[in-house]
Amino acid sequence: MLSKIDRTKKKKHKENMLHVLAGASARLTQLETRTHHLENSVENLKVSVGNNHGSTDGKLRQLANILGEAEDVSSRDLKPMQLTDEAFPGGPEDVSSQDLKPMQLTDEAFPGGPQDLSLLRSFRNHVATRLWIGEDRHELKVVNHGRKVTDFHLENEHVKAIVEMSGLAPLLEACYRIVDKGLLSAFAERWHKDTSSFHLPVGEMTITLDDVSSLLHLPISGDLCSFPSFGADEACLYLVELLGATKEEAVRETKFTRGAHVRFRWLQDLYEANIEDGHFDYAARAFLLHLVGCTIFADKSATYADVALLELFRDLKTCGKYAWGASALAYMYDQLNDASMHHTKQMAGYMTLLQAWIFEHFPAIGSRQLTIGYKERAPRACQWTPIRGAGDVFTIRTALDMLQTKDILWMPYTVHREHRPFHDISLFSGYIRCGSSAFPLRAHTGHSCSEALNISRPNTQTDCTYQKKRKTRR
């Protein structure tokens, strides 16, 4: 007869084994799905190589790896669990207490994931926890306004001069009309908000200030963007004062958007009206709000711009003082943080920045074409033209699972340095801020690596100055 304590241990043991069996069942389902997608990957890569999309050598290496993995996936991954009668829940009732050794799973541990969540504190809600048990959210809905930007033609010379002075003019070039949602979704699954980095088989990687500077040609030093948070009434005052809208127009628009927002179409119409009336400063602010709302500060509304951003353009003569690149990076981090959570179905932010970063560092992942006539003096993102309907999230997941160090281009901007040199502030470690939110930024370049890249780390004064700005404005 088992004692009460032994029966309690036995019950706990059964519960633990049921947990293991549930995880094994989910893993089996996942592997079956993976095998199916490996077959699809083979066909997709054959087509991609045939069409000469991307790096042919890289594609062929990737195809060979996939074929090899598909051949031995059953022998390598599908290993049946070795369960004895003593260990199997529902087995003989006379199991002795000394055989009952329950798994040591703490509340913080995740099967197949981190055992200590002292660093990855948000992992419990990460999309990886659901993918592990077979719950796939598939591709995210991705917000991209590339067509709105390229179709909004800037012809007035006065407004052109203001846009150039603002430091935001490169965004008119560095803007993809289409993006690959499968590619972006797969990378978002690898992002971890606690480290501000993508977790890959080769280690951690992140988008840096130097990436933003090279890809978008936006300034990465200067004042951090700070703007207020307010409601519809205050928004109406801003629209009247800074855009020249009538009070009736402002009230009607904020009622339509149900808050301190305006539609992109409304901004375009107001821009045209101000140009006709000769109110070029009003027109310039409308254009700039439209531009940043469609690019570096794109949100999930997909059709609205935040009126609070107008504060950045109150003084058109000094709006070039802002570190637009640093703010764009902080905002991108914020959107990736949200996109990495399992409950998220949509991703915003500047998708051109994320996709161009992938194109530069991962030559064999994602389909694109070299832009005809590209010159290095243009933003580096302009070098690539994305291909419509190029891939799916399952194919990219497989490619990332097999990623090796040799598959990554660590120094993609070498030939671009003549036009966009490396800035010391790119090695800053601390916090970058956009609005009222701050995000950790780590310089993924140590002393020895700095020497290899022939760059010098910034002095203490540079770090302190940047940190002081963050603290006083936070």
C-alpha positions in Angstrom: 0.0 0.0 0.0 1.4 3.3 -1.0 1.6 6.1 1.6 -0.2 9.4 1.1 3.2 11.0 0.3 4.0 8.3 -2.2 0.7 8.7 -3.9 1.2 12.4 -4.2 4.6 11.9 -5.7 3.1 9.4 -8.2 0.4 11.8 -9.1 3.0 14.6 -9.7 5.1 12.2 -11.7 2.1 11.3 -14.0 1.4 15.0 -14.5 5.0 15.7 -15.5 5.0 12.8 -18.0 1.7 13.9 -19.5 3.3 17.3 -20.0 6.3 15.5 -21.7 3.9 13.5 -23.9 2.0 16.6 -24.9 5.2 18.4 -25.9 6.4 15.3 -27.8 3.1 15.1 -29.7 3.3 18.8 -30.6 6.9 18.4 -31.7 6.0 15.5 -33.9 3.3 17.6 -35.6 5.7 20.4 -36.0 8.3 18.1 -37.6 5.7 16.7 -40.0 4.8 20.2 -41.0 8.5 21.1 -41.3 9.0 18.1 -43.6 6.2 19.3 -45.8 7.7 22.8 -46.0 11.1 21.4 -46.7 9.7 19.8 -49.9 8.1 23.2 -50.8 11.4 24.9 -50.1 13.2 22.7 -52.6 10.7 23.6 -55.3 10.8 27.3 -54.5 14.6 27.4 -54.4 14.8 25.5 -57.8 12.5 28.2 -59.3 14.5 31.0 -57.6 17.8 29.7 -58.9 16.3 29.2 -62.4 15.1 32.8 -62.4 18.5 34.0 -61.1 16.9 35.7 -58.1 19.4 36.7 -55.4 22.8 35.1 -55.1 22.9 31.9 -57.2 25.8 30.4 -55.3 24.1 31.0 -52.0 20.8 29.6 -53.3 22.6 26.4 -54.6 24.3 26.0 -51.2 21.0 26.5 -49.5 19.2 24.0 -51.8 21.9 21.4 -51.1 21.5 21.8 -47.4 17.7 21.6 -47.6 17.9 18.4 -49.7 20.3 16.9 -47.2 18.2 17.8 -44.3 15.0 16.5 -45.9 16.7 13.1 -46.5 17.6 12.5 -42.9 15.0 14.4 -41.0 13.2 11.3 -39.9 16.4 9.6 -38.6 17.8 12.7 -37.0 14.7 14.3 -35.5 11.9 11.8 -35.3 13.3 9.6 -32.5 10.6 7.8 -30.6 10.5 8.4 -26.8 11.8 5.5 -24.7 9.0 5.1 -22.2 9.0 2.2 -19.7 6.0 0.8 -17.9 7.3 2.5 -14.8 7.5 5.9 -16.4 4.3 5.7 -18.5 1.3 7.5 -16.9 -1.5 4.9 -16.3 1.0 2.0 -15.9 1.1 -0.5 -13.0 -0.1 0.8 -9.7 2.6 -0.9 -7.7 5.4 1.3 -8.7 7.7 1.9 -5.8 8.3 5.5 -4.6 12.1 5.3 -5.3 11.3 5.0 -9.1 9.1 8.1 -9.1 11.6 10.8 -10.2 9.5 13.7 -11.6 11.0 16.1 -14.2 12.5 19.2 -12.6 10.6 21.8 -14.6 10.4 25.2 -12.8 7.6 27.6 -13.5 10.1 29.7 -15.4 11.4 27.0 -17.7 10.3 26.4 -21.2 10.8 23.0 -23.0 13.1 23.7 -25.9 13.6 27.2 -24.8 15.4 29.2 -22.0 15.5 27.6 -18.6 16.3 30.9 -16.9 14.1 33.9 -17.7 16.2 36.4 -15.7 17.2 38.0 -19.1 14.5 37.1 -21.5 11.7 38.2 -19.2 9.1 38.6 -22.0 9.7 35.1 -23.4 6.5 33.7 -21.9 4.5 35.8 -24.4 7.0 35.3 -27.3 5.7 33.8 -30.6 8.4 31.1 -30.2 6.5 29.6 -27.3 3.5 29.0 -29.5 5.4 27.8 -32.5 7.0 25.1 -30.3 3.7 23.6 -29.4 2.4 23.8 -33.0 0.4 27.0 -32.9 1.4 28.9 -36.0 0.2 32.5 -36.5 1.5 32.4 -40.1 2.5 35.6 -41.8 1.9 39.0 -40.3 -0.1 41.8 -41.9 2.6 44.3 -42.8 2.0 48.0 -43.1 3.8 49.6 -46.0 3.2 53.0 -47.6 5.8 52.9 -50.3 3.3 53.7 -53.1 1.9 56.7 -51.1 5.4 58.2 -50.9 6.5 57.6 -54.4 3.2 58.8 -55.9 3.2 62.0 -53.9 5.2 64.2 -56.3 7.2 67.1 -54.8 7.5 69.8 -57.5 7.4 73.1 -55.6 10.9 74.5 -55.3 10.3 76.3 -52.0 8.9 73.1 -50.4 11.8 71.1 -51.9 14.3 73.3 -50.2 12.6 72.9 -46.8 12.5 69.1 -47.2 16.2 69.1 -48.1 17.0 71.2 -45.1 15.0 68.9 -42.8 17.4 65.9 -43.5 14.5 63.7 -44.5 14.8 64.0 -48.3 16.6 60.6 -48.6 13.4 58.9 -47.6 11.9 60.0 -51.0 14.4 57.6 -52.6 14.8 54.9 -50.0 11.3 53.6 -50.1 10.2 50.2 -51.4 6.8 50.1 -53.1 6.4 46.4 -52.2 7.8 44.4 -49.3 8.0 40.6 -48.6 5.7 39.9 -45.6 6.9 36.3 -45.4 10.5 37.4 -45.1 9.7 40.2 -42.6 7.4 37.9 -40.5 10.1 35.2 -40.2 12.7 37.7 -38.9 10.2 39.3 -36.5 9.8 35.8 -34.9 13.5 35.9 -34.1 13.4 39.2 -32.4 13.6 39.5 -28.6 12.7 42.8 -27.0 14.8 42.1 -23.9 18.0 42.2 -25.9 16.9 44.4 -28.9 18.3 41.8 -31.2 17.5 38.9 -33.6 18.4 35.5 -32.1 19.9 33.3 -34.8 21.8 30.0 -35.0 25.0 32.0 -35.3 24.3 34.3 -32.3 22.6 37.6 -32.0 22.4 40.4 -34.6 20.6 43.7 -34.6 20.0 46.8 -36.8 22.5 49.4 -35.8 22.8 53.2 -36.1 25.4 52.5 -38.9 22.9 50.4 -40.7 20.3 53.2 -40.6 22.9 55.8 -41.7 24.1 53.7 -44.6 20.7 52.3 -45.8 18.6 55.5 -45.4 21.2 58.4 -45.3 19.4 59.8 -42.3 21.3 61.7 -39.6 22.1 59.6 -36.5 23.4 62.3 -34.2 21.6 65.4 -33.0 18.5 66.0 -30.8 16.2 63.0 -30.1 12.7 63.4 -31.3 10.3 64.6 -28.6 6.6 65.4 -29.2 3.6 65.7 -26.9 0.7 63.4 -26.4 -2.8 65.0 -26.6 -6.4 64.5 -27.7 -8.6 65.7 -30.5 -9.1 69.2 -29.2 -5.4 70.0 -29.0 -4.9 68.3 -32.4 -7.4 70.8 -33.9 -5.3 73.7 -32.6 -2.2 72.2 -34.2 -3.9 71.7 -37.6 -5.1 75.3 -37.6 -1.8 76.8 -36.4 0.7 74.7 -38.3 -1.1 73.5 -41.4 -3.5 76.4 -42.1 -6.6 74.3 -41.9 -9.9 76.0 -40.9 -11.3 75.2 -37.5 -14.2 73.5 -39.2 -11.9 71.3 -41.4 -9.8 70.4 -38.4 -12.8 69.4 -36.2 -14.4 67.4 -39.1 -11.1 65.5 -39.7 -10.4 64.6 -36.1 -14.0 63.4 -35.7 -13.6 61.2 -38.7 -10.4 59.7 -37.4 -11.8 59.6 -33.8 -8.7 61.1 -32.3 -5.5 63.2 -32.8 -4.9 61.8 -36.3 -5.4 62.8 -39.9 -5.7 60.8 -43.1 -2.9 60.7 -45.6 -5.4 61.6 -48.3 -6.5 64.6 -46.3 -2.9 65.8 -46.0 -2.4 65.5 -49.7 -5.5 67.6 -50.4 -4.4 70.2 -47.9 -1.0 70.3 -49.4 -2.4 71.0 -52.8 -4.7 73.8 -51.5 -1.8 75.5 -49.7 0.4 75.4 -52.8 -2.4 77.0 -54.8 -2.8 79.7 -52.2 1.0 80.3 -51.9 1.2 79.1 -48.3 4.4 77.2 -48.8 5.3 76.7 -45.1 1.9 75.2 -44.4 2.4 73.0 -47.5 5.9 71.9 -46.4 4.6 70.8 -43.0 1.8 68.9 -44.5 4.3 67.1 -46.9 6.7 66.4 -44.1 4.0 65.0 -41.8 2.8 62.8 -44.6 6.4 61.7 -45.3 7.3 60.6 -41.8 3.9 59.1 -41.2 4.3 56.9 -44.2 7.9 55.9 -43.4 9.9 56.1 -40.2 6.8 56.6 -37.9 4.3 54.4 -39.8 1.8 53.0 -37.3 -0.8 50.2 -37.5 -3.7 52.4 -38.5 -2.3 52.1 -42.0 -4.2 55.2 -43.2 -3.5 57.9 -40.5 -0.7 60.1 -39.4 -0.3 61.3 -35.8 -0.9 65.0 -35.4 1.6 65.2 -32.5 4.5 64.7 -35.0 3.8 68.3 -36.3 5.6 69.6 -33.2 8.8 68.4 -34.9 8.1 70.7 -37.8 7.0 73.8 -35.9 10.2 75.6 -36.7 11.0 74.6 -40.3 14.4 76.3 -40.1 15.6 74.1 -37.3 13.9 70.7 -38.0 17.1 69.4 -39.4 18.6 69.3 -35.9 17.0 66.0 -35.1 18.7 62.6 -35.1 16.0 61.2 -37.5 18.0 58.0 -38.0 18.2 57.2 -34.2 14.5 57.9 -33.8 13.6 55.7 -36.7 15.7 52.9 -35.2 14.0 53.3 -31.8 10.6 53.3 -33.4 11.6 50.2 -35.4 12.7 48.4 -32.2 9.3 49.3 -30.7 7.4 47.8 -33.6 9.6 44.6 -33.6 9.1 44.2 -29.9 5.3 44.1 -30.5 5.6 41.9 -33.6 7.5 39.3 -31.6 4.6 38.6 -29.2 2.4 35.7 -30.1 -0.9 37.7 -29.9 0.3 40.2 -32.6 -1.1 39.9 -36.1 0.2 43.1 -37.7 3.5 44.9 -37.9 4.2 48.6 -38.6 7.4 50.7 -38.7 9.6 51.4 -41.7 9.6 48.1 -43.5 12.1 49.4 -46.1 14.7 49.7 -43.3 14.1 46.2 -42.1 14.0 44.5 -45.5 17.0 46.5 -46.8 19.0 45.4 -43.7 18.1 41.8 -44.5 19.1 42.1 -48.1 22.5 43.6 -47.2 23.5 41.1 -44.5 21.9 37.9 -45.8 22.7 37.5 -49.5 21.0 34.1 -49.9 17.8 35.0 -48.0 14.9 36.9 -49.6 14.5 37.6 -53.3 15.4 40.9 -54.9 17.0 42.4 -58.0 19.8 44.9 -58.4 18.4 48.3 -59.2 19.4 49.3 -62.7 21.5 52.5 -62.7 22.1 52.5 -58.9 24.9 54.8 -57.8 26.6 54.5 -54.4 26.0 58.2 -53.6 22.3 57.2 -53.2 21.0 55.5 -50.0 22.2 51.9 -49.9 18.6 50.6 -49.6 18.1 51.9 -53.2 20.5 49.2 -54.5 17.7 46.6 -54.2 14.3 46.2 -55.8 12.1 43.7 -54.0 10.3 41.0 -56.0 6.6 40.6 -55.5 5.4 37.3 -54.0 8.9 36.1 -53.5 8.6 33.7 -50.5 6.6 32.6 -47.5 7.3 32.5 -43.8 7.9 28.7 -43.8 10.6 28.8 -46.4 12.4 31.7 -44.6 12.2 29.8 -41.3 13.9 26.9 -42.8 16.6 29.0 -44.2 17.2 30.7 -40.9 17.3 27.4 -39.1 20.2 26.3 -41.3 22.0 29.7 -41.2 25.8 29.5 -40.8 28.4 32.2 -40.2 29.6 32.0 -43.8 26.1 32.9 -45.0 26.2 36.3 -43.5 27.8 39.5 -45.0 29.2 41.2 -41.9 30.6 44.3 -43.7 28.2 45.1 -46.5 29.0 48.9 -46.7 32.7 48.8 -47.5 32.4 50.3 -51.0 29.7 52.7 -49.7 32.0 54.4 -47.1 33.3 56.9 -49.6 29.8 58.5 -49.7 28.6 57.6 -46.2 31.5 57.2 -43.7 31.3 55.3 -40.5 30.4 57.6 -37.5 31.8 57.0 -34.0 28.3 57.4 -32.5 27.4 54.1 -34.2 29.3 52.4 -31.3 27.1 54.0 -28.7 25.7 51.6 -26.1 22.8 52.8 -23.9 19.3 53.9 -24.7 17.8 55.5 -27.7 14.5 57.3 -27.5 11.5 58.1 -29.7 8.8 60.2 -28.1 8.3 59.0 -24.5 9.7 55.5 -25.1 13.3 54.4 -24.6 14.9 51.2 -25.9 18.3 49.5 -25.2 20.9 49.8 -27.9 24.0 47.7 -27.7 27.1 48.3 -29.8 27.8 44.8 -31.1 31.4 45.7 -31.8 34.0 45.0 -29.2 37.5 46.5 -29.0 39.2 43.7 -31.0 36.5 43.8 -33.6 36.8 47.6 -33.9 40.5 47.2 -34.7 39.7 44.6 -37.4 37.2 47.0 -38.9 39.8 49.8 -38.7 37.5 52.0 -36.6 38.1 53.6 -33.2 35.6 53.5 -30.4 34.1 56.9 -29.3 35.7 58.6 -26.3 33.9 58.9 -23.0 32.8 62.4 -23.6 30.8 61.3 -26.7 29.1 58.6 -24.8 28.2 60.9 -21.8 26.8 63.6 -24.1 24.5 61.2 -25.8 23.5 59.6 -22.6 22.8 63.0 -21.0 20.5 64.0 -23.8 18.5 60.8 -23.3 18.1 61.3 -19.6 17.1 65.0 -19.7 14.6 64.4 -22.4 13.1 61.2 -21.3 
